[in-house]
Amino acid sequence: MTMTPPNEDNSSGHVVVTLAQIYSVVLEVQVDVSDIKTALTEVSKKTEDHETRIRALERRVWAAGGAGGAIGGFLTYLISILK
């Protein structure tokens, strides 16, 4: 973005920003926001997939823990009977 420099006779040092320059910056921001929105959508999809996979893994871990507990209890009972 370029800004019009102050005039030679303007000793106050003010800068003039035209509507065309503002419009150009707004268009740049619009493109940036669109890119961010696209990236955020992709991240959101990956996060949802990640959460689904974690939940499936947690179900397997709990099932394996329950099965291990049941088998351990049964083996303890069986060993106590055999002695």
VMD Tcl script that builds the backbone (N, CA, C; Angstrom):
set m [mol new atoms 249]
animate dup $m
set s [atomselect $m all]
$s set {name element resname resid chain x y z} {
  {N N MET 1 A 0.851 -1.165 0.000}
  {CA C MET 1 A 0.000 0.000 0.000}
  {C C MET 1 A 0.893 1.223 0.000}
  {N N THR 2 A 0.592 2.146 -0.871}
  {CA C THR 2 A 1.346 3.396 -0.914}
  {C C THR 2 A 0.429 4.535 -0.510}
  {N N MET 3 A 1.002 5.493 0.147}
  {CA C MET 3 A 0.240 6.668 0.545}
  {C C MET 3 A 0.848 7.885 -0.126}
  {N N THR 4 A 0.001 8.812 -0.425}
  {CA C THR 4 A 0.452 10.047 -1.041}
  {C C THR 4 A 1.258 10.840 -0.016}
  {N N PRO 5 A 2.494 11.195 -0.361}
  {CA C PRO 5 A 3.305 11.951 0.596}
  {C C PRO 5 A 2.750 13.356 0.781}
  {N N PRO 6 A 3.106 13.995 1.884}
  {CA C PRO 6 A 2.600 15.346 2.101}
  {C C PRO 6 A 3.124 16.301 1.028}
  {N N ASN 7 A 2.346 17.306 0.758}
  {CA C ASN 7 A 2.753 18.312 -0.224}
  {C C ASN 7 A 3.946 19.101 0.313}
  {N N GLU 8 A 4.714 19.653 -0.611}
  {CA C GLU 8 A 5.896 20.444 -0.233}
  {C C GLU 8 A 5.490 21.634 0.632}
  {N N ASP 9 A 4.340 22.219 0.306}
  {CA C ASP 9 A 3.934 23.410 1.037}
  {C C ASP 9 A 3.150 23.069 2.312}
  {N N ASN 10 A 2.900 21.781 2.546}
  {CA C ASN 10 A 2.152 21.365 3.734}
  {C C ASN 10 A 3.144 21.087 4.852}
  {N N SER 11 A 3.291 21.998 5.762}
  {CA C SER 11 A 4.285 21.869 6.825}
  {C C SER 11 A 3.767 21.048 8.006}
  {N N SER 12 A 2.482 20.707 8.018}
  {CA C SER 12 A 1.924 19.976 9.162}
  {C C SER 12 A 2.255 18.482 9.092}
  {N N GLY 13 A 2.699 17.963 7.944}
  {CA C GLY 13 A 3.088 16.574 7.823}
  {C C GLY 13 A 1.926 15.609 7.692}
  {N N HIS 14 A 0.764 16.080 7.310}
  {CA C HIS 14 A -0.393 15.209 7.123}
  {C C HIS 14 A -0.205 14.321 5.900}
  {N N VAL 15 A -0.770 13.144 5.971}
  {CA C VAL 15 A -0.732 12.206 4.858}
  {C C VAL 15 A -2.141 12.076 4.310}
  {N N VAL 16 A -2.258 12.047 3.000}
  {CA C VAL 16 A -3.555 11.912 2.357}
  {C C VAL 16 A -3.724 10.470 1.901}
  {N N VAL 17 A -4.787 9.820 2.393}
  {CA C VAL 17 A -5.099 8.454 1.990}
  {C C VAL 17 A -6.363 8.524 1.148}
  {N N THR 18 A -6.258 8.052 -0.085}
  {CA C THR 18 A -7.398 8.161 -0.993}
  {C C THR 18 A -8.352 6.985 -0.790}
  {N N LEU 19 A -9.570 7.150 -1.284}
  {CA C LEU 19 A -10.554 6.074 -1.209}
  {C C LEU 19 A -10.095 4.864 -2.028}
  {N N ALA 20 A -9.396 5.113 -3.115}
  {CA C ALA 20 A -8.881 4.003 -3.927}
  {C C ALA 20 A -7.887 3.167 -3.128}
  {N N GLN 21 A -7.058 3.824 -2.324}
  {CA C GLN 21 A -6.096 3.097 -1.498}
  {C C GLN 21 A -6.816 2.300 -0.408}
  {N N ILE 22 A -7.813 2.897 0.185}
  {CA C ILE 22 A -8.592 2.194 1.209}
  {C C ILE 22 A -9.291 0.992 0.587}
  {N N TYR 23 A -9.879 1.181 -0.581}
  {CA C TYR 23 A -10.568 0.090 -1.276}
  {C C TYR 23 A -9.592 -1.044 -1.593}
  {N N SER 24 A -8.393 -0.699 -2.010}
  {CA C SER 24 A -7.379 -1.707 -2.321}
  {C C SER 24 A -7.036 -2.526 -1.078}
  {N N VAL 25 A -6.889 -1.870 0.052}
  {CA C VAL 25 A -6.579 -2.569 1.298}
  {C C VAL 25 A -7.751 -3.454 1.721}
  {N N VAL 26 A -8.971 -2.962 1.558}
  {CA C VAL 26 A -10.156 -3.752 1.901}
  {C C VAL 26 A -10.205 -5.019 1.047}
  {N N LEU 27 A -9.885 -4.899 -0.230}
  {CA C LEU 27 A -9.861 -6.085 -1.100}
  {C C LEU 27 A -8.794 -7.079 -0.648}
  {N N GLU 28 A -7.632 -6.584 -0.244}
  {CA C GLU 28 A -6.574 -7.470 0.266}
  {C C GLU 28 A -7.038 -8.196 1.520}
  {N N VAL 29 A -7.698 -7.482 2.415}
  {CA C VAL 29 A -8.210 -8.083 3.647}
  {C C VAL 29 A -9.271 -9.132 3.315}
  {N N GLN 30 A -10.099 -8.840 2.330}
  {CA C GLN 30 A -11.140 -9.783 1.926}
  {C C GLN 30 A -10.520 -11.092 1.439}
  {N N VAL 31 A -9.469 -11.016 0.664}
  {CA C VAL 31 A -8.786 -12.212 0.168}
  {C C VAL 31 A -8.157 -12.971 1.339}
  {N N ASP 32 A -7.524 -12.232 2.242}
  {CA C ASP 32 A -6.901 -12.867 3.409}
  {C C ASP 32 A -7.937 -13.586 4.270}
  {N N VAL 33 A -9.071 -12.955 4.498}
  {CA C VAL 33 A -10.133 -13.562 5.303}
  {C C VAL 33 A -10.667 -14.810 4.609}
  {N N SER 34 A -10.808 -14.760 3.308}
  {CA C SER 34 A -11.264 -15.935 2.556}
  {C C SER 34 A -10.276 -17.085 2.694}
  {N N ASP 35 A -8.972 -16.778 2.611}
  {CA C ASP 35 A -7.946 -17.814 2.785}
  {C C ASP 35 A -7.995 -18.406 4.189}
  {N N ILE 36 A -8.174 -17.564 5.188}
  {CA C ILE 36 A -8.251 -18.033 6.575}
  {C C ILE 36 A -9.484 -18.906 6.767}
  {N N LYS 37 A -10.591 -18.512 6.166}
  {CA C LYS 37 A -11.829 -19.290 6.282}
  {C C LYS 37 A -11.642 -20.678 5.673}
  {N N THR 38 A -10.993 -20.753 4.524}
  {CA C THR 38 A -10.730 -22.037 3.881}
  {C C THR 38 A -9.828 -22.907 4.748}
  {N N ALA 39 A -8.780 -22.320 5.285}
  {CA C ALA 39 A -7.857 -23.065 6.146}
  {C C ALA 39 A -8.561 -23.538 7.410}
  {N N LEU 40 A -9.406 -22.710 7.978}
  {CA C LEU 40 A -10.126 -23.072 9.192}
  {C C LEU 40 A -11.096 -24.220 8.926}
  {N N THR 41 A -11.736 -24.228 7.776}
  {CA C THR 41 A -12.639 -25.313 7.417}
  {C C THR 41 A -11.879 -26.630 7.321}
  {N N GLU 42 A -10.697 -26.604 6.711}
  {CA C GLU 42 A -9.883 -27.815 6.594}
  {C C GLU 42 A -9.442 -28.311 7.960}
  {N N VAL 43 A -9.027 -27.395 8.828}
  {CA C VAL 43 A -8.606 -27.776 10.176}
  {C C VAL 43 A -9.780 -28.362 10.956}
  {N N SER 44 A -10.949 -27.783 10.785}
  {CA C SER 44 A -12.139 -28.268 11.475}
  {C C SER 44 A -12.465 -29.698 11.052}
  {N N LYS 45 A -12.366 -29.984 9.763}
  {CA C LYS 45 A -12.632 -31.342 9.274}
  {C C LYS 45 A -11.622 -32.329 9.846}
  {N N LYS 46 A -10.349 -31.937 9.897}
  {CA C LYS 46 A -9.315 -32.816 10.449}
  {C C LYS 46 A -9.548 -33.047 11.934}
  {N N THR 47 A -9.978 -32.011 12.645}
  {CA C THR 47 A -10.230 -32.133 14.080}
  {C C THR 47 A -11.394 -33.081 14.337}
  {N N GLU 48 A -12.453 -32.979 13.546}
  {CA C GLU 48 A -13.594 -33.880 13.713}
  {C C GLU 48 A -13.170 -35.320 13.480}
  {N N ASP 49 A -12.367 -35.568 12.446}
  {CA C ASP 49 A -11.886 -36.908 12.163}
  {C C ASP 49 A -11.013 -37.403 13.311}
  {N N HIS 50 A -10.181 -36.536 13.835}
  {CA C HIS 50 A -9.295 -36.893 14.941}
  {C C HIS 50 A -10.111 -37.284 16.170}
  {N N GLU 51 A -11.139 -36.514 16.486}
  {CA C GLU 51 A -11.991 -36.820 17.640}
  {C C GLU 51 A -12.700 -38.163 17.454}
  {N N THR 52 A -13.164 -38.451 16.259}
  {CA C THR 52 A -13.827 -39.728 15.978}
  {C C THR 52 A -12.868 -40.882 16.209}
  {N N ARG 53 A -11.658 -40.742 15.728}
  {CA C ARG 53 A -10.667 -41.805 15.898}
  {C C ARG 53 A -10.292 -41.989 17.359}
  {N N ILE 54 A -10.173 -40.913 18.105}
  {CA C ILE 54 A -9.850 -41.018 19.530}
  {C C ILE 54 A -10.974 -41.729 20.283}
  {N N ARG 55 A -12.213 -41.389 19.993}
  {CA C ARG 55 A -13.339 -42.040 20.669}
  {C C ARG 55 A -13.379 -43.536 20.368}
  {N N ALA 56 A -13.110 -43.914 19.117}
  {CA C ALA 56 A -13.077 -45.338 18.758}
  {C C ALA 56 A -11.966 -46.053 19.521}
  {N N LEU 57 A -10.817 -45.423 19.628}
  {CA C LEU 57 A -9.695 -46.011 20.366}
  {C C LEU 57 A -10.033 -46.144 21.852}
  {N N GLU 58 A -10.678 -45.138 22.415}
  {CA C GLU 58 A -11.067 -45.204 23.827}
  {C C GLU 58 A -12.043 -46.344 24.078}
  {N N ARG 59 A -12.989 -46.571 23.157}
  {CA C ARG 59 A -13.922 -47.686 23.309}
  {C C ARG 59 A -13.181 -49.012 23.340}
  {N N ARG 60 A -12.191 -49.162 22.467}
  {CA C ARG 60 A -11.409 -50.400 22.431}
  {C C ARG 60 A -10.619 -50.592 23.719}
  {N N VAL 61 A -10.036 -49.512 24.226}
  {CA C VAL 61 A -9.249 -49.604 25.459}
  {C C VAL 61 A -10.134 -50.015 26.628}
  {N N TRP 62 A -11.316 -49.401 26.745}
  {CA C TRP 62 A -12.227 -49.763 27.833}
  {C C TRP 62 A -12.722 -51.195 27.681}
  {N N ALA 63 A -13.005 -51.617 26.475}
  {CA C ALA 63 A -13.445 -52.997 26.249}
  {C C ALA 63 A -12.330 -53.975 26.612}
  {N N ALA 64 A -11.102 -53.665 26.224}
  {CA C ALA 64 A -9.968 -54.538 26.549}
  {C C ALA 64 A -9.740 -54.570 28.054}
  {N N GLY 65 A -9.879 -53.440 28.711}
  {CA C GLY 65 A -9.732 -53.411 30.169}
  {C C GLY 65 A -10.804 -54.234 30.857}
  {N N GLY 66 A -12.017 -54.116 30.392}
  {CA C GLY 66 A -13.115 -54.912 30.961}
  {C C GLY 66 A -12.906 -56.401 30.724}
  {N N ALA 67 A -12.491 -56.739 29.519}
  {CA C ALA 67 A -12.241 -58.149 29.202}
  {C C ALA 67 A -11.082 -58.685 30.038}
  {N N GLY 68 A -10.044 -57.870 30.192}
  {CA C GLY 68 A -8.903 -58.287 31.015}
  {C C GLY 68 A -9.310 -58.508 32.460}
  {N N GLY 69 A -10.147 -57.642 32.987}
  {CA C GLY 69 A -10.637 -57.796 34.359}
  {C C GLY 69 A -11.474 -59.053 34.518}
  {N N ALA 70 A -12.346 -59.303 33.550}
  {CA C ALA 70 A -13.198 -60.500 33.606}
  {C C ALA 70 A -12.357 -61.770 33.512}
  {N N ILE 71 A -11.400 -61.775 32.604}
  {CA C ILE 71 A -10.531 -62.951 32.450}
  {C C ILE 71 A -9.693 -63.155 33.709}
  {N N GLY 72 A -9.174 -62.067 34.262}
  {CA C GLY 72 A -8.387 -62.171 35.499}
  {C C GLY 72 A -9.213 -62.704 36.644}
  {N N GLY 73 A -10.434 -62.216 36.750}
  {CA C GLY 73 A -11.330 -62.725 37.806}
  {C C GLY 73 A -11.638 -64.192 37.620}
  {N N PHE 74 A -11.901 -64.596 36.394}
  {CA C PHE 74 A -12.194 -66.005 36.108}
  {C C PHE 74 A -10.989 -66.882 36.391}
  {N N LEU 75 A -9.802 -66.442 35.992}
  {CA C LEU 75 A -8.593 -67.235 36.238}
  {C C LEU 75 A -8.307 -67.352 37.733}
  {N N THR 76 A -8.551 -66.284 38.483}
  {CA C THR 76 A -8.369 -66.340 39.929}
  {C C THR 76 A -9.322 -67.362 40.541}
  {N N TYR 77 A -10.555 -67.329 40.095}
  {CA C TYR 77 A -11.550 -68.296 40.577}
  {C C TYR 77 A -11.138 -69.716 40.209}
  {N N LEU 78 A -10.693 -69.915 38.968}
  {CA C LEU 78 A -10.302 -71.233 38.518}
  {C C LEU 78 A -9.095 -71.762 39.293}
  {N N ILE 79 A -8.122 -70.907 39.566}
  {CA C ILE 79 A -6.925 -71.311 40.325}
  {C C ILE 79 A -7.321 -71.663 41.763}
  {N N SER 80 A -8.254 -70.903 42.350}
  {CA C SER 80 A -8.655 -71.191 43.719}
  {C C SER 80 A -9.393 -72.518 43.815}
  {N N ILE 81 A -10.092 -72.901 42.787}
  {CA C ILE 81 A -10.806 -74.186 42.767}
  {C C ILE 81 A -9.804 -75.336 42.615}
  {N N LEU 82 A -8.802 -75.144 41.772}
  {CA C LEU 82 A -7.834 -76.202 41.511}
  {C C LEU 82 A -6.899 -76.481 42.677}
  {N N LYS 83 A -6.724 -75.598 43.602}
  {CA C LYS 83 A -5.797 -75.813 44.713}
  {C C LYS 83 A -6.377 -76.657 45.737}
}
mol reanalyze $m
mol bondsrecalc $m
mol representation Tube
mol addrep $m
